Amino acid sequence: MASRDVHCADALPWMRAHGRIDGACAVTSLPDVSEVGMTLPVWRAWFLEAARLVVGSVPDESAALFFQSDIKRDGTWVDKGALVIRAAEDAGASILFHKIVCRRTPGALTYGRPGFTHLIAVSRALKCPDVLPIPDVITDAGRQPWVRAMGVRAAAHAVRFARDQAGAKTIFDPFCGIGTVLAVANALGLDAIGVELARKRAEQSRQLVVPVSEL
């Protein structure tokens, strides 16, 4: 039976202390500036460091996958996909793929809210196969167990890539929230390690179950 280990801790010090996790692939979504109580410039620097640490938390031949939605502040957009790519390249990784996950019906007006999420995979040594069973535009992200969570079907795309292409035995999510990625990993037969700062969400992430039928 697949295992799940959730740590109630601050993710950045935790990753610095634990280094690379053997057999792991990272699948995560870094917090928005509104979630961490920082000014935008401080958050940018924090985000870049966090993304570099995520890349460094997995073996060179594995991968790190990021779900990130852009944000709008003071009338301008912050492209979090671009921040992920910048941090990954700083960490010596290359881009394996860049997909789009629809958060709203394609073509719908979103009135200043992000209508899509970037799904970006990076690796130091892994090469992306020519053909991937992941559409360029994922129109059905699946159920969201939490308002800030990625949909379970979108998470399953990332976890299957980790399992089938990166050979991962463990999925690592250092910003696991209520545990959507961890639950999807377990449903697909992989062990999971999560880190979550909020005690209540950490406990929820230990309990969440996602049926295989939803994936």
C-alpha positions in Angstrom: 0.0 0.0 0.0 1.3 3.5 -0.9 2.5 5.6 2.1 2.0 9.2 2.9 4.2 11.3 5.2 3.2 14.9 5.9 5.4 17.3 7.8 3.9 20.4 9.5 6.8 22.8 8.8 8.0 25.8 6.8 8.9 24.4 3.4 12.1 26.3 2.6 14.0 25.4 5.8 12.7 21.9 5.5 14.0 21.5 1.9 17.4 23.1 2.9 17.7 20.6 5.8 16.7 17.5 3.8 18.4 18.0 0.5 17.6 15.6 -2.4 15.0 12.9 -1.8 16.0 9.6 -3.5 13.5 8.3 -6.0 11.3 11.4 -5.8 9.7 13.7 -8.3 8.3 17.0 -7.2 4.8 18.1 -8.1 3.7 21.4 -6.4 2.2 24.8 -6.6 4.1 27.7 -4.8 2.0 30.1 -2.8 0.7 33.4 -4.2 1.9 36.7 -2.7 -1.5 37.0 -1.0 -0.9 33.8 1.0 2.5 34.6 2.5 2.1 38.2 3.8 5.0 39.7 1.9 5.4 42.7 -0.3 5.6 41.9 -4.0 9.4 42.4 -4.4 10.1 40.3 -1.3 7.7 37.6 -2.5 9.4 37.5 -6.0 12.8 36.8 -4.4 11.1 34.2 -2.0 9.4 32.6 -5.0 12.6 32.2 -7.0 14.5 30.7 -4.1 11.6 28.3 -3.3 11.4 27.1 -6.9 15.2 26.6 -7.0 14.9 24.5 -3.8 12.1 22.4 -5.3 14.3 21.7 -8.3 17.2 20.7 -6.0 15.0 18.4 -3.9 14.9 15.7 -6.6 17.6 13.7 -8.3 19.1 15.1 -11.5 17.4 12.4 -13.6 14.0 13.1 -12.1 11.8 16.2 -12.6 10.0 19.0 -10.8 6.5 19.9 -12.0 4.9 23.3 -11.1 1.3 24.3 -11.3 1.2 28.2 -11.3 -1.4 30.8 -12.1 -0.5 34.3 -13.0 -1.5 37.2 -10.6 -2.5 40.7 -11.2 -1.2 43.5 -8.9 -1.8 47.2 -9.3 -2.9 46.9 -12.9 0.0 44.7 -14.1 0.3 41.0 -14.4 3.0 38.8 -12.8 3.8 35.8 -15.0 4.5 33.0 -12.5 5.3 30.6 -15.4 8.2 32.9 -16.4 9.4 33.0 -12.8 9.4 29.2 -12.6 11.4 29.0 -15.8 13.9 31.6 -14.6 14.4 29.8 -11.3 14.7 26.4 -13.0 17.4 27.6 -15.4 19.3 29.2 -12.5 19.2 25.8 -10.8 20.7 24.1 -13.9 17.5 22.6 -15.2 15.9 22.6 -18.6 12.2 22.9 -19.6 10.7 19.5 -20.5 7.2 20.8 -21.3 4.9 23.7 -20.7 1.2 23.0 -20.8 -1.9 25.0 -20.0 -4.7 23.9 -17.6 -8.0 25.7 -18.1 -9.5 27.2 -14.9 -12.5 28.7 -16.8 -14.3 27.6 -20.0 -12.1 28.5 -22.9 -13.2 31.7 -24.5 -15.0 32.9 -21.3 -14.3 36.5 -20.0 -12.5 36.3 -16.6 -12.6 40.0 -15.7 -9.0 40.3 -14.5 -8.8 36.8 -12.9 -6.5 34.2 -14.2 -8.4 31.8 -16.5 -5.6 29.3 -16.8 -2.7 27.7 -14.9 0.7 26.9 -16.2 1.9 23.3 -15.9 5.7 23.3 -16.3 8.0 20.4 -16.0 11.8 20.9 -15.6 14.8 18.6 -15.1 18.5 18.7 -14.9 19.1 15.5 -16.8 15.8 13.9 -18.0 14.9 14.4 -21.6 11.2 14.7 -22.6 9.9 12.0 -25.0 8.8 13.2 -28.4 5.2 12.0 -27.6 3.5 12.6 -24.3 0.0 11.5 -23.3 -0.7 15.0 -21.9 -2.6 17.5 -24.1 -1.1 20.9 -24.6 -4.3 22.4 -23.3 -6.0 20.5 -20.4 -9.6 21.6 -20.6 -10.9 19.4 -17.7 -8.8 19.9 -14.6 -11.2 17.7 -12.5 -12.6 18.3 -9.1 -10.9 20.8 -6.8 -10.9 19.5 -3.2 -10.0 23.0 -2.0 -10.4 26.5 -3.6 -6.6 26.9 -4.0 -6.0 23.3 -5.1 -5.3 22.0 -8.6 -7.9 19.8 -10.0 -7.5 16.1 -9.4 -7.3 15.2 -13.2 -4.7 17.8 -13.8 -2.7 16.5 -10.8 -3.0 13.0 -12.2 -1.4 14.1 -15.5 1.6 15.3 -13.5 1.8 12.3 -11.3 1.6 9.8 -14.2 4.4 11.7 -16.0 6.4 11.4 -12.8 5.7 7.7 -12.5 5.9 6.7 -16.2 8.6 9.1 -17.6 10.7 10.0 -14.6 10.5 6.6 -12.9 9.5 8.2 -9.6 8.5 6.0 -6.7 7.6 9.0 -4.5 5.8 12.3 -5.1 7.1 15.3 -3.1 4.9 18.4 -2.6 6.5 20.9 -0.3 3.5 23.2 -0.4 0.9 20.5 -0.2 -2.1 22.4 1.2 -4.9 19.9 1.9 -3.1 17.2 0.1 -4.6 16.9 -3.4 -1.3 15.9 -5.0 -0.5 13.5 -2.2 -3.9 11.8 -2.5 -3.6 11.5 -6.3 -0.1 10.0 -5.9 -1.4 7.4 -3.5 -4.4 6.6 -5.7 -1.9 6.0 -8.6 0.3 3.7 -6.4 3.1 6.1 -5.4 4.3 7.0 -2.0 3.9 10.7 -1.1 5.8 13.2 1.0 4.2 16.6 1.8 5.1 19.7 3.7 2.5 22.2 4.9 2.9 25.1 7.3 -0.7 25.4 8.5 -1.4 22.7 11.1 -5.1 22.3 10.1 -4.3 21.9 6.5 -1.4 19.5 7.3 -3.9 17.3 9.2 -6.4 17.5 6.3 -3.6 16.5 3.9 -3.0 13.3 5.9 -6.7 12.3 5.5 -7.7 13.3 2.0 -8.6 10.4 -0.3 -9.2 10.7 -4.1 -10.9 7.8 -5.8 -9.1 6.4 -8.9 -12.4 6.8 -10.8 -12.0 10.6 -10.6 -8.6 10.5 -12.4 
